[in-house]
Amino acid sequence: MMDVTLQNFETEVIEASMTTPVLVDFWAPWCGPCKSLGPVLEKLEQAYEGRFKLVKVNSDDEQQLAQAFGIRSIPTCVLLMEGKPVDGFMGAQPAGQIQQFLDKHLPAAETLQAQAVADEAQQHLQAGDEHSARAALEQALATDPGNDDARFDLVKLLIGLGELAEAAALLAPAMSRIPVPLRFEAQTQWLNALEFVTTDPRGQWELAKFDELIGQNKRDFETRFAKSRLLIAVGEWEAAMDELLEIIMRDKKWDDEAPRKTFVALLELMTPQKPKAQDGTGKSAGGIELMGKSAVEEDPLVALIGSYRRKLSMALN
């Protein structure tokens, strides 16, 4: 438990809630029910072993914060996750009811354990230790099969190692969902391209052979699509998207929209993940300006992705 003020609220509550749920207890020294609720909350924080963070706001001293949250009576507790209030309760509730409230929102202990292992895997990957990263990600999935981040990272690692069958088996549970999560659909398209170059004779062609056939017939979509898969497999994703656009502009519905689906998959695979603590405006999740205009300067990769999104939109219209 810690006391927070307007000065440290952004860091200790808004930013902290991006990774760990934060329960804010609005109280006052003269409030009798506040004095009985406080020890209950502190015991629960210890019992939950890091699954949430408890902070206290003296609503008399921090009236601006109390007004911002619309506090009308105390004690009032507000739970924040990912920078936003998600739920709350008023009054000195018994421990059992507060546990029910917390369990409705907090990740299970197994989920947190799996995420910690997945984070460890990222450290191994940054150090170039793929073997340890793989072991950590496999452990994370064994602990929490619903950890999509660990599944995505492990599939990506397996594809990079050329273990395509293992990657496909790992993707199967995600691909059986309705709707299929876009990032797993994207990985499936990538996997299909890699399998194409190992199973289809055209996967061994020189690019010049594709270009020769396309030069003879601009609507030879089979050849264009095969060429795009070869380009994907060798990492020439921009060139692959250019080829896919040629098909889409001529026939949007060809092969059940396979070119469009592949194009979208490449955009998804190329798009970097946004840092959780900030959005694209240069402000924190709490709306406070952090770095001025420099924070919103567009990354070259983001600009490239944006240009291809516009090209696809134009081709589809």
N, C-alpha and C positions, 0 to 999 in steps of 0.2 A: 504494500500500500504506500502511496505517496500523495502529498498535497501538490496540486497544480494551480497555477494562476494564469492570467491572460498571457503573460510573457512566455511561459513554457508550454502552454496548451497545445500549440501547433505541433511541437516536437513530441511531447509525452503522451498526447492523446491521438491527434489526427494521423501523424506519421506512424506512430506505434501501432495503430489499429490496422495498418496495411498488412501487417504480418501476424499480429496477435489481437484478438478481440479485447476491447478496453471497456470496462464497466466504470462509469463516472457516477460517483455518489455525491449529490448536491445536499449539503447539510448546513447547519449553523450551530454555534456553541450553546445557544439558549434552548435548542430543540431537544426535548426529552426523548421522543421516539428515535431521533438520530443517534443518541448515545447508546441505545439498545441495539440498533441495526448495525452500527459500525463494527463491533467485535464479531458479529455473525459473518459479515462480509469478509473480514480479514481471515477468519478460520477457513472459509470456503476457498479463498484465494490460495491458501497454503495446501488445502486438500486437493485442489485441482492441478497442482504442480505445474504451473506455467501455461495452462490451457487458456487462461485469461489474465488480464492485468487490471488491478483495482487502483483507481485514483479517486481522491476526494477534492471537492471544490467547496470552499466556504462561500455560500451564496450571499452572505452579508458583505464580505470583502470583495467578491468578484461578481458584482451585480450585472456587469456587461455580459458575462458568460451565462449567468442565470437567465437574463432576458433573451439572449440568443437562442436558448433551448426552450424558451417558453415555460420556465419553471414557475408554477403557481402555488405549490405547497411543498413542504419538505418533511421527511426525506423523500427525494425522488432520485431514482437510479436510471441511467440511460446507457444502453449498450451500443457501442460503435464498432463497426466492422468495415474495413476498406475505406476508412475516412468518412463514413456516413452512419447516422443513427439508424438502427434497425428495430429496436424495441426498448421497452422500459417498464418500470412499475413504480407505484407510489406507496408510501407508508412502510412501517417496520414489519416486513413479512417474516414468517418463520423460515428456518433454514431449509426445510423440505420443499417449500414452495419456491424458494429462490433457486434450489437445485433443479427443479423442474424447468424453471425459466431458463437457466443456463444451458441445461442439456438440450433444450429445443434449438439452440443456436450454435453451440460450440462444437468444433470438430472432435471426433472421438480420439481417445489417447492413441489408438492404433494408427489413425490418420496422421497425427503429429509425428509419431515415431517414424512412419514411412517417409514423411516429407523431410525429416532430418537426415535420413539415409540418402534420399534423392539429392539433397543439397550437398552432401558429402561426395556424391558421384560427380556433381558438377566441378568440384574442386579437383577431383582426379582427372577429369577431362581437360581442364585448364592446364594441368601439369603434364598432359600427354600420356597418362597412365590409363589406357583403354581397358586393360584387364580388370583393374580395381574398380573402374567406373561401371563396367558391366556387372560385376559381382554386387556392387552396391545397389544398382538399379533393380536387379533381379530380387534382391532382398527386400527392397521397398515394395515391389509388386506382390511378393509373397505375403508381406505384412498387411498390405492394403491393396487388393486387386482393383479397387475403384480409383486408384491414383492415376489419373489421365496424364499428368505431367511426366511421371516416371515411365509410363507406357510409351508416350511419344518419344521421350529421350532415348529409351532403350531401342525402340524400332529404328530411330535415326542412327544410333550407334551400330546396330546390326547391319543396316543397309551399307553404312560406310565400310564395314568390315567384309562386305560381300557375302554375308550369311543370309541370303534372300529367303530361303525356306523358313528359317527361324523367325525372320521379320514378318513374313506372311502369317505364320501361326499366331504370332503375338497380336497382329492387327485384327484377326478374325473376330474376337469378342466385340471390339469397338465397331467393326463394320456391320455387325448384326443389329445394332441399335436403329431405332427409327425416331427422329432422323439421324443419319450418320453424322457425327461431328466433322466439321469441315477439315480440321487439320489431319484427321485420320484418312479422310477421303483423299486429301492431298498426298499423303505418304503412300497410299495405295497406287495413285497415278504414277508416282516416282518409281515405285517398285515394279509396276507394269512395264515401264520403259526399260528398266534394267534387265528384266526377264526377257523382253523382246530381243535385245541384242545378243542374248545367249541361246535363244531357242529358234529365232527366225533367221533364215539365210540372209535376208536383207540387212540384218544387224552387222554383217561383215562387209557391206558395200562401202566403197569410197563415196564421199559426198558428191563427187563429180558425176557418178552414175545416176544418183537421184536427180541432179540438176538436168542431166541430159533428157531423162524421161519427162520431167516436168516441162522442159522447154518444148517438147513435142506436143504436150497436152496440158494446158494450165489448170484443167479441171481433173487432173489425175490425183484425186484426193487421197487415195490409198498410198500412193508414193509420197505425197507431201506429209501425210500423217506418220508414215514409217520414218521419214527423214527427221521429223520433229522428235520422235522417240529416241533416235540415235543421238541427236543433239542434246537431249536431256541426259542421256546416259553418260555422255562425255563432259557434262557440266556447262554446255553452251546454252544456257536457259534463255537468254535474250533472243538468240537466233532461232531457238525452238518456238518461242512465242510469236516471232515474226512469221514463221511458216504457218503456225496455227491460225494467225489472223488472216492469212491469204485464203484459207479454207472457209473461215467464218464469214468473210466478206462475200464469198461466192455462193455459199450454201449454209445457212445458219443451223439447219436441222440435220445435216449429214451425219450418218452413223449415230443416231440418237444423241446428237450434240456432243459427241466425244471430244472434238477439238475445243469447244468452249469449256467443258469440264476440266480438261487437262490444263488449259490456259489459267483458269481460276485456281487450280491446284498449285501451279507454279507461283502465282502471286502470293498465295498463302504461305508456301514454303520460304519464299524470299522475304516476307514481311517480318522485321525484327519485333520482338516482344517489347511493349512499352514498360518502362519502370513503373512499379505499382504506386510509388509515392507521388507521381506527377502525372498529369494529363498532358495533352498536346498544346496547352495554352501558355506554358511557362509558369503556371500557378500550382501550388500544392493542392491536395484534395480539399483542404479547408478554404481554398480560395485566396491564399496569401501569395503575393508576388514574390518569387524566390530569386530570380536571376535577371530579370528585365528582358529586353528584346533578344539578347544572345541565346536565351533558353529556347526560343521558338525558331531559330534558324534551321532550315530544312536540311536534313542529312542527304547526301547524294543518292544513297540507296533508296531512301523514302521518296525522293523526287523521281527516280527512275520508275519505281513501282507505281507512283501516281500517274506518270505519263502513260504507262501500259494499261492502267485501269481506264483512262480516258480513251485510249485507242480501242479497247474492247467495247466500251459504251457506244462509240461512234460506229463500230462495225455492226453492232446489234440493232442500231436504230435505222 
